Amino acid sequence: MQQWSGPLPPPEAIERYEVAVSGAARAILEMAVKNNENRISLEQREMSIREGELVLDQRDMGIREFSEKLGLVLTCINRGYSV
């Protein structure tokens, strides 16, 4: 049994598949193309999710800063300072 890594078997193996089953080479290439397209799609979705998380993190940071400033103002008012 021969093993290989990567999206495609070596050309010699593809030739042997084609000899054994007519159309196998085309099927193998189409499968590799579909797998590559799927991988790219998943990577793009992952990037979109990460970008969305970054936006949420920035929004949370803004809310946190606003809350801290509001707390400071309310503390000053409660202690009788003019703001």
N, C-alpha and C positions, 0 to 999 in steps of 0.2 A: 504494500500500500504506500502510495506517495503522498506526502503532505507538503503544503506550501502556505505562505502567508500573503495577504493582500487580497484585493478584490477579484483578481483573475488567476486561474491556473496558468502555468507556463504554456507557451504556444504548442509544445509537443503534446501536452496533455489535452489541449483543446482539439488538436488534430485527431488524436485517438478517439475522443468522444464523438467527433463528427463522423469518423469512419464507422464507429459502432452504431450511432443513431443519427440519421440524416436530420440536419437542422439543429443539432445540439450546440454547435458553435454559436449560431445566432442567438439561441435561447440563453446561453451562458453570458454573452455580451449584453443582451437586453436586461438580464437579471442584474449584472454589474452596474449598468446605467441607472436602473430603478433604485438600487441600493444607494448609489451615490446621490441621486436626487433626494431620496428620503433623508439621508444624513444631513444634506445641506438644509433641507426644510426644518429638521429638528434643531440644527444649530441656529437658524434664524429665529425660531420660536424661543429658544433659550435666551438669545440676545434680547429679544423683545421683553421677555419676562424680567431679565436683569435691568433693562432700562426702566421698566415700570417700577421695580423695587427701588431704584435710585431716586426716581421722582417722589415716591412715597417717603423715603428717608429724608429727602430735602424738605418735604412738606412737614414731616414730623419735627424736624429741626426748627423750622419757622414757627410752628405752634409752640414748641418748647420755649423758644426765645421770647415769644409774645407773652406766654404764661408767666415767665420769670419777671419780665418787665412790669406786667400788670400786678403781680404779687408785690413787687417793690413799691409801686405807686400806692396800692391799697394799704400797705404797711405804713407808708409815710403819712397818708391821710388819717389812718387810725391813730397814729401817734401825735396828730395835731400839726404836722408840718404842712406848709402850703406847697402845692405842686405846680 
